[in-house]
Amino acid sequence: MTWQREIEHLLQKAGGKVSCIVQGDLQFEYGANVVHRAASLIKLPILAAALQQLDMSERVPCAALGKESGLAAAFSPEAALLIEDICLLMMAVSDNAATNWLIERLGMPALQREAASRGMVLGRRMLQSPAEAGGDNLCSARQVAGLLAEMDSSPLRDSFYKPLLAQQLRQQLPGLLEYRDVVIANKTGSLQGVLHDAARLQAGGKTVYIAVLMSELSDVAYAAYLQARIGQIVADQLEK
């Protein structure tokens, strides 16, 4: 069985709506144009916009991030963060308060244009329901992997990938790679019945950009295992 067929077999086990794409030094796609609720993958174009438009060295009082769910609410009242740190919180621990501060600072219309330029839809803030916002955040696997590839050849590459390399949520694509010589920069996304992961994997002198999006799931824990197996299969091919 080829590695591509093995991934197809795993995807078909997930149930629900599934998509996967691998770009770069390996090639594979399965439902790559299918549109999913983006969950926290929508933070990737927000990060790209922040790096382009904001001064990363500006200091922001933690109190300015509000008391929504987020680490900053637990910091001392006197604490301050660089905007670079706020971006780190948004990506490495998927902090929603940090994300909403960036959305407010950059402006929803500007961010909607940024997302639309990549085919994505930014329809709501974090923690806001689609019904309240009048829309949802949407993307496809191809769009997400394309953004990862685009930023890897950008002058902003190091700044973009720094918080992804610090990712703390590593149970999905990197889940079976902890002791492997693979450099992983990833961003996850999850909602009820939704589990996504997108990553740049580097090993054996090769690089791939991979996105696995799964929606309408009945067993999210099993989906996480399937994603970890997909990450393992791709890493095996990189190291050959």
N, CA, C and O of each residue as an XYZ file, in Angstrom:
960
protein
N       0.844     -1.192      0.000
C       0.000      0.000      0.000
C       0.887      1.253      0.000
O       1.812      1.356      0.805
N       0.609      2.192     -0.892
C       1.378      3.440     -0.925
C       1.056      4.296      0.294
O       0.030      4.098      0.946
N       1.939      5.253      0.599
C       1.678      6.127      1.740
C       0.440      6.980      1.505
O      -0.286      7.298      2.447
N       0.195      7.358      0.233
C      -1.005      8.139     -0.077
C      -2.276      7.332      0.188
O      -3.248      7.837      0.750
N      -2.244      6.071     -0.231
C      -3.432      5.226     -0.016
C      -3.648      4.974      1.470
O      -4.788      4.881      1.925
N      -2.565      4.864      2.223
C      -2.692      4.657      3.667
C      -3.357      5.863      4.329
O      -4.190      5.700      5.221
N      -2.994      7.071      3.897
C      -3.636      8.268      4.442
C      -5.110      8.314      4.052
O      -5.957      8.644      4.882
N      -5.423      7.991      2.819
C      -6.832      7.941      2.390
C      -7.635      7.001      3.282
O      -8.747      7.324      3.700
N      -7.061      5.837      3.567
C      -7.738      4.844      4.405
C      -8.013      5.416      5.798
O      -9.093      5.210      6.351
N      -7.038      6.132      6.363
C      -7.229      6.740      7.679
C      -8.313      7.818      7.639
O      -9.156      7.894      8.533
N      -8.286      8.639      6.609
C      -9.289      9.703      6.485
C     -10.699      9.124      6.395
O     -11.641      9.670      6.969
N     -10.832      8.041      5.688
C     -12.153      7.428      5.524
C     -12.675      6.826      6.812
O     -13.877      6.598      6.947
N     -11.788      6.565      7.762
C     -12.208      6.027      9.057
C     -12.781      7.095      9.985
O     -13.461      6.774     10.959
N     -12.508      8.352      9.687
C     -12.861      9.426     10.626
C     -14.356      9.662     10.699
O     -14.867     10.067     11.743
N     -15.071      9.414      9.601
C     -16.477      9.800      9.552
C     -16.581     11.299      9.371
O     -15.573     12.004      9.425
N     -17.773     11.785      9.161
C     -17.958     13.217      9.008
C     -17.378     13.724      7.701
O     -17.298     12.993      6.714
N     -16.978     14.981      7.710
C     -16.436     15.664      6.539
C     -14.940     15.820      6.750
O     -14.522     16.415      7.744
N     -14.119     15.298      5.838
C     -12.673     15.298      6.047
C     -11.943     15.821      4.814
O     -12.375     15.621      3.679
N     -10.833     16.492      5.069
C      -9.997     17.041      4.008
C      -8.543     16.936      4.424
O      -8.213     17.012      5.608
N      -7.665     16.757      3.424
C      -6.239     16.724      3.707
C      -5.482     17.157      2.470
O      -5.861     16.829      1.346
N      -4.413     17.896      2.687
C      -3.511     18.244      1.595
C      -2.086     18.243      2.123
O      -1.827     18.664      3.251
N      -1.159     17.760      1.289
C       0.268     17.812      1.564
C       0.911     18.481      0.356
O       0.744     18.025     -0.775
N       1.643     19.559      0.597
C       2.314     20.293     -0.467
C       3.796     20.404     -0.142
O       4.203     20.216      1.004
N       4.591     20.708     -1.143
C       6.024     20.862     -0.933
C       6.770     19.695     -1.537
O       6.556     19.366     -2.704
N       7.652     19.055     -0.761
C       8.464     17.955     -1.275
C       7.709     16.636     -1.364
O       8.229     15.661     -1.907
N       6.497     16.595     -0.843
C       5.574     15.473     -1.044
C       4.250     16.058     -1.498
O       3.935     17.208     -1.191
N       3.474     15.271     -2.227
C       2.208     15.753     -2.773
C       1.080     14.767     -2.480
O       1.205     13.566     -2.720
N      -0.017     15.299     -1.958
C      -1.210     14.476     -1.712
C      -2.380     15.419     -1.494
O      -2.212     16.495     -0.920
N      -3.547     15.030     -1.940
C      -4.743     15.784     -1.560
C      -5.970     14.895     -1.567
O      -6.076     13.940     -2.336
N      -6.890     15.239     -0.686
C      -8.146     14.501     -0.513
C      -9.177     15.517     -0.022
O      -9.106     15.973      1.119
N     -10.118     15.866     -0.865
C     -11.133     16.840     -0.472
C     -10.543     18.181     -0.085
O     -11.057     18.855      0.808
N      -9.461     18.575     -0.757
C      -8.703     19.755     -0.315
C      -9.459     21.059     -0.486
O      -9.122     22.047      0.166
N     -10.471     21.091     -1.344
C     -11.231     22.331     -1.575
C     -12.519     22.403     -0.761
O     -13.246     23.393     -0.843
N     -12.804     21.378      0.015
C     -14.020     21.369      0.832
C     -13.929     22.450      1.907
O     -12.902     22.582      2.572
N     -14.982     23.207      2.074
C     -14.995     24.316      3.041
C     -15.449     23.798      4.407
O     -16.450     23.089      4.514
N     -14.707     24.159      5.432
C     -15.000     23.787      6.817
C     -15.132     25.038      7.687
O     -14.641     26.108      7.327
N     -15.787     24.897      8.813
C     -15.674     25.914      9.849
C     -14.207     25.969     10.265
O     -13.607     24.938     10.571
N     -13.636     27.158     10.277
C     -12.184     27.284     10.434
C     -11.698     27.020     11.851
O     -10.554     26.608     12.046
N     -12.558     27.252     12.851
C     -12.098     27.214     14.245
C     -10.848     28.098     14.365
O     -10.811     29.181     13.781
N      -9.843     27.663     15.098
C      -8.693     28.543     15.342
C      -7.692     28.599     14.192
O      -6.694     29.313     14.301
N      -7.912     27.889     13.114
C      -7.060     28.076     11.943
C      -7.192     29.481     11.372
O      -6.299     29.950     10.668
N      -8.304     30.158     11.671
C      -8.482     31.524     11.179
C      -7.450     32.461     11.803
O      -7.260     33.578     11.322
N      -6.784     32.017     12.868
C      -5.752     32.845     13.497
C      -4.506     32.956     12.628
O      -3.695     33.858     12.839
N      -4.333     32.070     11.665
C      -3.163     32.150     10.786
C      -3.173     33.420      9.936
O      -2.161     34.122      9.921
N      -4.258     33.761      9.223
C      -4.241     35.036      8.493
C      -4.236     36.252      9.403
O      -3.752     37.313      9.010
N      -4.767     36.118     10.616
C      -4.688     37.229     11.570
C      -3.238     37.486     11.951
O      -2.810     38.637     12.035
N      -2.475     36.410     12.184
C      -1.055     36.562     12.486
C      -0.323     37.227     11.323
O       0.485     38.131     11.533
N      -0.602     36.784     10.105
C       0.054     37.372      8.938
C      -0.226     38.868      8.854
O       0.679     39.656      8.579
N      -1.479     39.265      9.091
C      -1.838     40.682      9.036
C      -1.165     41.468     10.149
O      -0.686     42.579      9.920
N      -1.123     40.905     11.352
C      -0.494     41.603     12.480
C       0.988     41.866     12.200
O       1.493     42.951     12.487
N       1.670     40.888     11.647
C       3.092     41.055     11.356
C       3.332     42.126     10.301
O       4.348     42.821     10.331
N       2.398     42.254      9.375
C       2.531     43.242      8.305
C       2.214     44.658      8.785
O       2.795     45.626      8.294
N       1.285     44.781      9.753
C       0.714     46.089     10.038
C       1.053     46.669     11.408
O       0.915     47.877     11.603
N       1.487     45.855     12.355
C       1.696     46.336     13.721
C       3.169     46.323     14.104
O       3.968     45.571     13.546
N       3.508     47.167     15.064
C       4.855     47.215     15.624
C       4.939     46.144     16.709
O       4.325     46.286     17.767
N       5.678     45.093     16.460
C       5.751     43.966     17.384
C       6.397     44.336     18.715
O       6.239     43.609     19.696
N       7.128     45.463     18.768
C       7.808     45.862     20.003
C       6.952     46.769     20.889
O       7.379     47.149     21.979
N       5.756     47.115     20.432
C       4.870     47.966     21.247
C       4.411     47.208     22.488
O       4.072     46.027     22.419
N       4.404     47.909     23.631
C       3.967     47.294     24.880
C       2.482     47.580     25.130
O       1.998     48.690     24.909
N       1.783     46.556     25.592
C       0.341     46.647     25.839
C       0.059     46.150     27.253
O       0.459     45.034     27.584
N      -0.613     46.931     28.102
C      -0.976     46.430     29.435
C      -1.848     45.179     29.319
O      -2.754     45.124     28.487
N      -1.577     44.195     30.140
C      -2.382     42.969     30.094
C      -3.860     43.252     30.323
O      -4.727     42.572     29.775
N      -4.135     44.269     31.144
C      -5.533     44.609     31.414
C      -6.283     44.989     30.141
O      -7.507     44.865     30.084
N      -5.561     45.451     29.117
C      -6.211     45.843     27.864
C      -6.783     44.655     27.117
O      -7.639     44.823     26.248
N      -6.315     43.438     27.447
C      -6.819     42.253     26.771
C      -8.151     41.785     27.338
O      -8.770     40.866     26.800
N      -8.592     42.410     28.416
C      -9.893     42.089     28.977
C      -9.863     40.862     29.860
O      -8.799     40.328     30.176
N     -11.045     40.424     30.254
C     -11.161     39.301     31.180
C     -11.818     38.092     30.530
O     -12.362     37.229     31.219
N     -11.768     38.029     29.187
C     -12.243     36.831     28.512
C     -11.295     35.685     28.831
O     -10.263     35.893     29.468
N     -11.640     34.463     28.389
C     -10.745     33.340     28.618
C      -9.394     33.648     28.002
O      -9.312     34.020     26.832
N      -8.341     33.495     28.779
C      -7.010     33.790     28.271
C      -6.027     33.921     29.404
O      -6.398     34.237     30.534
N      -4.764     33.677     29.094
C      -3.734     33.728     30.126
C      -3.531     35.121     30.686
O      -3.225     35.267     31.869
N      -3.694     36.153     29.864
C      -3.405     37.511     30.319
C      -4.269     37.902     31.508
O      -3.845     38.704     32.340
N      -5.467     37.352     31.600
C      -6.362     37.671     32.721
C      -5.788     37.180     34.045
O      -6.176     37.672     35.105
N      -4.864     36.212     33.998
C      -4.266     35.675     35.216
C      -2.966     36.383     35.584
O      -2.411     36.127     36.653
N      -2.468     37.274     34.714
C      -1.233     37.995     34.995
C      -1.494     39.092     36.029
O      -2.640     39.470     36.269
N      -0.429     39.591     36.631
C      -0.573     40.670     37.601
C      -1.097     41.924     36.909
O      -0.849     42.123     35.719
N      -1.828     42.784     37.650
C      -2.405     43.988     37.036
C      -1.364     44.906     36.408
O      -1.675     45.658     35.485
N      -0.126     44.847     36.905
C       0.920     45.732     36.401
C       1.622     45.177     35.162
O       2.419     45.880     34.540
N       1.340     43.941     34.801
C       2.076     43.289     33.717
C       1.738     43.907     32.364
O       0.642     44.423     32.149
N       2.702     43.839     31.472
C       2.502     44.309     30.099
C       3.141     43.308     29.152
O       4.082     42.599     29.510
N       2.619     43.267     27.957
C       3.116     42.352     26.930
C       3.504     43.132     25.689
O       2.893     44.155     25.381
N       4.510     42.659     24.977
C       4.758     43.153     23.634
C       3.678     42.590     22.710
O       3.112     41.531     22.981
N       3.398     43.301     21.624
C       2.447     42.745     20.651
C       2.971     41.410     20.130
O       2.183     40.517     19.817
N       4.278     41.267     20.036
C       4.854     39.969     19.662
C       4.413     38.876     20.629
O       4.132     37.753     20.211
N       4.350     39.200     21.928
C       3.910     38.231     22.927
C       2.431     37.905     22.778
O       2.016     36.765     22.985
N       1.639     38.908     22.420
C       0.207     38.685     22.209
C       0.003     37.730     21.034
O      -0.859     36.852     21.082
N       0.793     37.904     19.990
C       0.738     36.969     18.857
C       1.153     35.566     19.286
O       0.572     34.576     18.841
N       2.153     35.489     20.146
C       2.585     34.189     20.665
C       1.464     33.503     21.428
O       1.223     32.310     21.241
N       0.775     34.252     22.292
C      -0.356     33.678     23.023
C      -1.437     33.178     22.062
O      -1.995     32.098     22.257
N      -1.726     33.963     21.032
C      -2.763     33.582     20.063
C      -2.433     32.265     19.382
O      -3.322     31.447     19.143
N      -1.153     32.053     19.066
C      -0.786     30.882     18.290
C      -0.384     29.692     19.161
O      -0.873     28.583     18.945
N       0.498     29.903     20.139
C       1.092     28.780     20.872
C       0.128     28.119     21.838
O       0.235     26.919     22.093
N      -0.828     28.895     22.390
C      -1.831     28.300     23.278
C      -3.242     28.620     22.803
O      -4.212     28.370     23.518
N      -3.356     29.172     21.603
C      -4.644     29.494     20.976
C      -5.503     30.386     21.864
O      -6.703     30.155     22.018
N      -4.882     31.401     22.443
C      -5.538     32.293     23.399
C      -6.563     33.182     22.679
O      -6.210     33.955     21.789
N      -7.821     33.060     23.072
C      -8.891     33.787     22.381
C      -8.935     35.267     22.750
O      -9.283     36.097     21.911
N      -8.588     35.609     23.989
C      -8.563     37.022     24.373
C      -7.485     37.767     23.594
O      -7.701     38.892     23.146
N      -6.334     37.143     23.435
C      -5.266     37.752     22.642
C      -5.714     37.948     21.197
O      -5.446     38.978     20.579
N      -6.402     36.939     20.676
C      -6.889     37.029     19.297
C      -7.884     38.164     19.133
O      -7.801     38.930     18.173
N      -8.817     38.277     20.054
C      -9.828     39.333     19.944
C      -9.211     40.724     20.096
O      -9.680     41.682     19.482
N      -8.163     40.837     20.911
C      -7.479     42.131     21.005
C      -6.866     42.493     19.648
O      -6.958     43.639     19.209
N      -6.251     41.526     18.997
C      -5.653     41.781     17.681
C      -6.726     42.107     16.639
O      -6.517     42.967     15.784
N      -7.851     41.438     16.705
C      -8.946     41.732     15.768
C      -9.412     43.178     15.949
O      -9.624     43.901     14.975
N      -9.569     43.586     17.210
C     -10.015     44.954     17.476
C      -8.962     45.969     17.023
O      -9.292     47.002     16.441
N      -7.708     45.663     17.294
C      -6.636     46.598     16.950
C      -6.489     46.741     15.424
O      -6.312     47.848     14.915
N      -6.563     45.637     14.718
C      -6.394     45.658     13.263
C      -7.668     46.082     12.535
O      -7.608     46.631     11.435
N      -8.814     45.826     13.152
C     -10.101     46.155     12.549
C     -10.671     44.986     11.774
O      -9.997     44.399     10.927
N     -11.913     44.653     12.069
C     -12.552     43.521     11.401
C     -12.600     43.682      9.883
O     -12.300     42.719      9.178
N     -12.966     44.867      9.335
C     -13.005     44.980      7.863
C     -11.664     44.697      7.205
O     -11.609     44.017      6.181
N     -10.579     45.212      7.782
C      -9.251     44.977      7.204
C      -8.885     43.502      7.267
O      -8.321     42.957      6.318
N      -9.203     42.857      8.380
C      -8.902     41.433      8.508
C      -9.770     40.588      7.589
O      -9.318     39.569      7.067
N     -11.011     41.006      7.389
C     -11.870     40.281      6.461
C     -11.306     40.346      5.048
O     -11.373     39.368      4.304
N     -10.752     41.496      4.678
C     -10.110     41.602      3.363
C      -8.866     40.719      3.294
O      -8.613     40.079      2.273
N      -8.092     40.685      4.375
C      -6.896     39.843      4.426
C      -7.273     38.371      4.243
O      -6.642     37.658      3.463
N      -8.299     37.919      4.961
C      -8.741     36.529      4.832
C      -9.271     36.255      3.434
O      -8.963     35.226      2.833
N     -10.076     37.188      2.920
C     -10.683     36.996      1.597
C      -9.631     36.915      0.501
O      -9.831     36.220     -0.495
N      -8.516     37.615      0.671
C      -7.453     37.567     -0.336
C      -6.861     36.175     -0.460
O      -6.213     35.855     -1.457
N      -7.082     35.349      0.549
C      -6.610     33.965      0.541
C      -7.763     32.976      0.392
O      -7.574     31.770      0.552
N      -8.957     33.486      0.087
C     -10.113     32.634     -0.112
C     -10.841     32.253      1.154
O     -11.824     31.513      1.097
N     -10.381     32.742      2.308
C     -10.995     32.403      3.586
C     -12.062     33.426      3.959
O     -12.160     34.492      3.351
N     -12.856     33.086      4.964
C     -13.897     33.986      5.455
C     -13.699     34.199      6.952
O     -13.647     33.239      7.721
N     -13.589     35.456      7.358
C     -13.597     35.831      8.777
C     -14.950     36.467      9.056
O     -15.205     37.606      8.665
N     -15.810     35.725      9.731
C     -17.168     36.198      9.960
C     -17.482     36.579     11.386
O     -18.524     37.179     11.647
N     -16.589     36.238     12.332
C     -16.885     36.501     13.740
C     -15.604     36.583     14.548
O     -14.549     36.111     14.126
N     -15.720     37.194     15.721
C     -14.646     37.200     16.699
C     -14.603     35.848     17.405
O     -15.542     35.060     17.291
N     -13.533     35.576     18.124
C     -13.471     34.380     18.950
C     -14.512     34.493     20.068
O     -14.773     35.579     20.586
N     -15.087     33.375     20.419
C     -16.084     33.260     21.485
C     -17.427     33.884     21.114
O     -18.338     33.926     21.940
N     -17.554     34.361     19.899
C     -18.817     34.920     19.430
C     -19.524     33.858     18.595
O     -18.893     33.198     17.769
N     -20.820     33.690     18.802
C     -21.541     32.674     18.037
C     -21.794     33.161     16.617
O     -21.940     34.362     16.390
N     -21.847     32.235     15.653
C     -22.180     32.635     14.284
C     -23.522     33.350     14.193
O     -23.686     34.263     13.383
N     -24.481     32.943     15.016
C     -25.797     33.580     14.985
C     -25.698     35.046     15.411
O     -26.317     35.922     14.807
N     -24.919     35.295     16.450
C     -24.743     36.672     16.924
C     -24.005     37.520     15.892
O     -24.349     38.679     15.662
N     -22.980     36.921     15.270
C     -22.143     37.675     14.334
C     -22.763     37.801     12.955
O     -22.423     38.703     12.189
N     -23.676     36.891     12.643
C     -24.247     36.877     11.306
C     -23.369     36.188     10.289
O     -23.548     36.377      9.086
N     -22.429     35.399     10.749
C     -21.543     34.665      9.857
C     -20.534     33.870     10.652
O     -20.421     34.031     11.868
N     -19.790     33.001      9.960
C     -18.806     32.157     10.635
C     -17.448     32.312      9.957
O     -17.328     32.973      8.925
N     -16.428     31.692     10.551
C     -15.086     31.669      9.984
C     -14.933     30.384      9.182
O     -15.212     29.297      9.688
N     -14.489     30.506      7.929
C     -14.487     29.374      7.001
C     -13.160     29.296      6.261
O     -12.524     30.315      5.990
N     -12.748     28.065      5.935
C     -11.527     27.873      5.146
C     -11.503     26.457      4.589
O     -12.313     25.612      4.970
N     -10.574     26.214      3.693
C     -10.336     24.873      3.158
C      -8.904     24.452      3.475
O      -8.066     25.280      3.830
N      -8.640     23.168      3.344
C      -7.287     22.665      3.577
C      -6.305     23.292      2.600
O      -5.187     23.633      2.988
N      -6.699     23.453      1.342
C      -5.798     24.032      0.348
C      -5.434     25.469      0.712
O      -4.279     25.872      0.570
N      -6.398     26.232      1.174
C      -6.127     27.626      1.538
C      -5.156     27.717      2.710
O      -4.263     28.564      2.717
N      -5.331     26.853      3.688
C      -4.484     26.900      4.880
C      -3.054     26.478      4.545
O      -2.102     27.156      4.931
N      -2.900     25.365      3.831
C      -1.557     24.927      3.452
C      -0.887     25.954      2.541
O       0.321     26.175      2.624
N      -1.677     26.571      1.679
C      -1.135     27.600      0.807
C      -0.591     28.788      1.580
O       0.436     29.357      1.210
N      -1.279     29.167      2.659
C      -0.793     30.263      3.501
C       0.522     29.886      4.181
O       1.442     30.701      4.257
N       0.610     28.654      4.675
C       1.857     28.214      5.299
C       3.015     28.258      4.302
O       4.115     28.697      4.639
N       2.764     27.804      3.080
C       3.812     27.823      2.063
C       4.186     29.252      1.678
O       5.364     29.576      1.524
N       3.172     30.099      1.526
C       3.417     31.503      1.168
C       4.300     32.192      2.200
O       5.250     32.890      1.847
N       3.980     31.993      3.478
C       4.733     32.675      4.525
C       6.136     32.107      4.688
O       7.012     32.785      5.224
N       6.365     30.889      4.242
C       7.697     30.302      4.348
C       8.671     30.889      3.334
O       9.882     30.709      3.461
N       8.153     31.588      2.331
C       9.022     32.264      1.364
C       8.902     33.787      1.475
O       9.339     34.522      0.590
N       8.306     34.245      2.572
C       8.091     35.668      2.812
C       9.245     36.252      3.636
O       9.897     35.521      4.381
N       9.504     37.557      3.514
C      10.462     38.205      4.420
C      10.052     38.083      5.894
O      10.883     38.239      6.789
N       8.766     37.803      6.136
C       8.260     37.666      7.501
C       8.311     36.225      8.001
O       7.751     35.910      9.051
N       8.978     35.354      7.256
C       8.973     33.921      7.578
C       9.336     33.639      9.029
O       8.598     32.938      9.722
N      10.458     34.170      9.498
C      10.913     33.832     10.848
C       9.928     34.315     11.906
O       9.661     33.607     12.877
N       9.390     35.513     11.721
C       8.425     36.058     12.684
C       7.122     35.273     12.661
O       6.489     35.089     13.700
N       6.717     34.809     11.483
C       5.476     34.038     11.363
C       5.626     32.660     12.000
O       4.735     32.201     12.715
N       6.754     32.002     11.739
C       6.903     30.627     12.214
C       7.379     30.524     13.662
O       7.246     29.465     14.276
N       7.926     31.596     14.215
C       8.407     31.535     15.602
C       7.319     31.076     16.578
O       7.581     30.162     17.359
N       6.101     31.665     16.578
C       5.087     31.199     17.527
C       4.536     29.818     17.196
O       4.066     29.118     18.092
N       4.583     29.410     15.926
C       4.118     28.067     15.571
C       5.106     27.005     16.038
O       4.712     25.902     16.415
N       6.393     27.345     16.009
C       7.411     26.425     16.525
C       7.292     26.265     18.043
O       7.726     25.257     18.602
N       6.701     27.265     18.706
C       6.499     27.209     20.160
C       5.155     26.586     20.533
O       4.754     26.628     21.696
N       4.469     26.016     19.569
C       3.128     25.462     19.785
C       3.108     24.475     20.961
O       3.962     23.594     21.060
N       2.133     24.637     21.837
C       1.965     23.748     22.987
C       0.927     22.658     22.751
O       0.888     21.676     23.492
N       0.095     22.813     21.738
C      -0.972     21.848     21.451
C      -0.470     20.907     20.357
O      -0.588     21.194     19.166
N       0.091     19.781     20.787
C       0.814     18.890     19.869
C       0.283     17.463     19.913
O       1.040     16.515     19.710
N      -1.004     17.302     20.176
C      -1.557     15.960     20.258
C      -2.040     15.436     18.900
O      -2.386     14.260     18.785
N      -2.067     16.277     17.889
C      -2.662     15.891     16.604
C      -1.568     15.511     15.598
O      -0.951     14.460     15.770
N      -1.305     16.289     14.586
C      -0.286     15.890     13.604
C       1.062     15.546     14.242
O       1.701     14.586     13.812
N       1.517     16.297     15.254
C       2.807     15.939     15.873
C       2.709     14.857     16.943
O       3.715     14.537     17.577
N       1.528     14.286     17.161
C       1.276     13.454     18.334
C       2.166     12.240     18.486
O       2.407     11.793     19.607
N       2.662     11.692     17.387
C       3.523     10.505     17.436
C       4.958     10.823     17.002
O       5.713      9.928     16.620
N       5.321     12.100     17.067
C       6.629     12.528     16.561
C       7.530     13.114     17.640
O       8.549     13.730     17.328
N       7.172     12.931     18.890
C       7.883     13.611     19.976
C       9.377     13.292     19.984
O      10.198     14.174     20.237
N       9.730     12.054     19.712
C      11.137     11.657     19.801
C      11.771     11.471     18.419
O      12.782     10.785     18.275
N      11.167     12.086     17.420
C      11.679     12.000     16.061
C      12.436     13.274     15.701
O      12.183     14.338     16.265
N      13.359     13.157     14.766
C      14.142     14.307     14.320
C      13.365     15.058     13.241
O      13.782     15.146     12.086
N      12.221     15.595     13.661
C      11.320     16.323     12.761
C      11.050     17.690     13.383
O      10.675     17.778     14.552
N      11.238     18.745     12.611
C      10.956     20.102     13.088
C       9.501     20.420     12.730
O       9.110     20.367     11.564
N       8.721     20.745     13.740
C       7.276     20.891     13.576
C       6.855     22.297     13.964
O       7.193     22.778     15.046
N       6.120     22.953     13.081
C       5.497     24.248     13.380
C       4.029     24.103     13.015
O       3.695     23.983     11.836
N       3.151     24.113     14.004
C       1.746     23.790     13.698
C       0.759     24.701     14.406
O       1.094     25.382     15.375
N      -0.458     24.695     13.901
C      -1.587     25.408     14.518
C      -2.808     24.523     14.439
O      -3.183     24.051     13.366
N      -3.424     24.303     15.583
C      -4.619     23.476     15.664
C      -5.884     24.339     15.633
O      -5.824     25.566     15.715
N      -7.014     23.672     15.515
C      -8.311     24.338     15.617
C      -9.350     23.334     16.050
O      -9.360     22.202     15.565
N     -10.220     23.729     16.951
C     -11.256     22.794     17.391
C     -12.520     23.539     17.832
O     -12.466     24.634     18.391
N     -13.625     22.912     17.563
C     -14.951     23.300     18.036
C     -15.682     21.996     18.326
O     -15.115     20.920     18.133
N     -16.893     22.065     18.771
C     -17.652     20.829     18.974
C     -17.776     20.093     17.643
O     -18.316     20.631     16.677
N     -17.277     18.866     17.600
C     -17.362     18.064     16.387
C     -16.395     18.475     15.293
O     -16.499     17.995     14.164
N     -15.446     19.365     15.613
C     -14.488     19.882     14.626
C     -13.075     19.717     15.185
O     -12.816     20.056     16.340
N     -12.167     19.198     14.366
C     -10.778     19.049     14.786
C      -9.872     19.239     13.570
O      -9.934     18.471     12.610
N      -9.032     20.269     13.624
C      -8.126     20.585     12.523
C      -6.694     20.671     13.035
O      -6.452     20.921     14.216
N      -5.753     20.458     12.124
C      -4.358     20.787     12.403
C      -3.685     21.113     11.074
O      -3.977     20.504     10.045
N      -2.789     22.075     11.117
C      -2.031     22.478      9.935
C      -0.593     22.695     10.369
O      -0.342     23.270     11.428
N       0.357     22.237      9.554
C       1.746     22.255     10.010
C       2.725     22.351      8.848
O       2.444     21.935      7.724
N       3.875     22.911      9.163
C       5.071     22.740      8.340
C       5.913     21.679      9.027
O       6.277     21.822     10.194
N       6.221     20.612      8.295
C       7.082     19.553      8.806
C       8.384     19.564      8.015
O       8.375     19.647      6.786
N       9.502     19.481      8.729
C      10.812     19.470      8.091
C      11.626     18.308      8.636
O      11.787     18.160      9.847
N      12.141     17.482      7.721
C      12.975     16.345      8.106
C      13.703     15.850      6.864
O      13.207     15.993      5.747
N      14.881     15.269      7.065
C      15.626     14.701      5.958
C      15.942     15.691      4.852
O      16.072     15.304      3.691
N      16.067     16.973      5.204
C      16.339     17.987      4.195
C      15.152     18.338      3.335
O      15.302     19.020      2.322
N      13.966     17.881      3.719
C      12.745     18.137      2.953
C      11.750     18.914      3.815
O      11.829     18.901      5.043
N      10.813     19.589      3.148
C       9.772     20.378      3.817
C       8.420     20.093      3.185
O       8.299     20.021      1.963
N       7.405     19.932      4.023
C       6.032     19.848      3.524
C       5.139     20.766      4.340
O       5.437     21.106      5.485
N       4.042     21.153      3.719
C       2.986     21.930      4.359
C       1.742     21.046      4.310
O       1.288     20.659      3.233
N       1.205     20.734      5.470
C       0.113     19.789      5.554
C      -1.037     20.391      6.341
O      -0.830     21.041      7.366
N      -2.243     20.173      5.858
C      -3.447     20.590      6.581
C      -4.428     19.435      6.577
O      -4.724     18.860      5.530
N      -4.932     19.097      7.764
C      -5.969     18.076      7.916
C      -7.145     18.731      8.625
O      -7.024     19.181      9.764
N      -8.274     18.780      7.946
C      -9.483     19.401      8.495
C     -10.562     18.342      8.608
O     -10.832     17.614      7.653
N     -11.179     18.257      9.781
C     -12.224     17.263     10.041
C     -13.390     17.934     10.748
O     -13.217     18.583     11.780
N     -14.577     17.770     10.183
C     -15.795     18.374     10.738
C     -16.897     17.323     10.830
O     -16.812     16.250     10.231
N     -17.942     17.663     11.603
C     -19.098     16.780     11.780
C     -18.673     15.432     12.355
O     -19.176     14.380     11.959
N     -17.729     15.491     13.303
C     -17.177     14.281     13.900
C     -18.043     13.786     15.053
O     -18.639     14.578     15.784
N     -18.101     12.481     15.203
C     -18.773     11.894     16.367
C     -17.771     11.437     17.423
O     -18.141     11.253     18.583
N     -16.520     11.252     17.043
C     -15.481     10.791     17.971
C     -14.223     11.630     17.740
O     -13.376     11.285     16.915
N     -14.114     12.726     18.472
C     -13.005     13.650     18.288
C     -11.687     13.031     18.757
O     -10.645     13.273     18.148
N     -11.717     12.244     19.820
C     -10.487     11.624     20.317
C      -9.909     10.674     19.265
O      -8.695     10.639     19.067
N     -10.756      9.914     18.601
C     -10.283      9.012     17.552
C      -9.740      9.815     16.373
O      -8.748      9.427     15.756
N     -10.389     10.930     16.062
C      -9.912     11.794     14.979
C      -8.520     12.320     15.286
O      -7.684     12.415     14.387
N      -8.254     12.668     16.553
C      -6.920     13.144     16.931
C      -5.872     12.057     16.707
O      -4.764     12.343     16.252
N      -6.220     10.815     17.023
C      -5.300      9.703     16.778
C      -5.052      9.534     15.276
O      -3.914      9.321     14.857
N      -6.099      9.627     14.475
C      -5.933      9.493     13.025
C      -5.012     10.583     12.479
O      -4.179     10.324     11.610
N      -5.168     11.797     12.991
C      -4.292     12.878     12.547
C      -2.842     12.611     12.952
O      -1.919     12.895     12.189
N      -2.645     12.068     14.148
C      -1.286     11.739     14.581
C      -0.670     10.672     13.671
O       0.517     10.747     13.352
N      -1.448      9.701     13.261
C      -0.951      8.673     12.341
C      -0.604      9.294     10.992
O       0.400      8.924     10.383
N      -1.418     10.230     10.519
C      -1.115     10.900      9.256
C       0.206     11.655      9.364
O       1.036     11.587      8.457
N       0.403     12.373     10.468
C       1.665     13.067     10.679
C       2.841     12.107     10.688
O       3.901     12.416     10.143
N       2.663     10.955     11.298
C       3.722      9.945     11.357
C       4.052      9.400      9.966
O       5.223      9.226      9.629
N       3.032      9.134      9.167
C       3.249      8.610      7.813
C       4.000      9.621      6.958
O       4.923      9.257      6.229
N       3.611     10.883      7.043
C       4.292     11.921      6.264
C       5.739     12.066      6.721
O       6.636     12.206      5.890
N       5.978     12.036      8.020
C       7.346     12.137      8.537
C       8.195     10.961      8.063
O       9.365     11.136      7.724
N       7.611      9.767      8.038
C       8.341      8.602      7.538
C       8.811      8.837      6.099
O       9.939      8.490      5.749
N       7.959      9.416      5.279
C       8.321      9.668      3.882
C       9.396     10.746      3.769
O      10.271     10.664      2.907
N       9.332     11.750      4.629
C      10.348     12.805      4.600
C      11.736     12.259      4.947
O      12.747     12.718      4.416
N      11.764     11.290      5.830
C      13.049     10.779      6.309
C      13.648      9.713      5.399
O      14.768      9.260      5.636
N      12.923      9.310      4.368
C      13.449      8.286      3.459
C      14.535      8.856      2.554
O      15.089      8.135      1.725
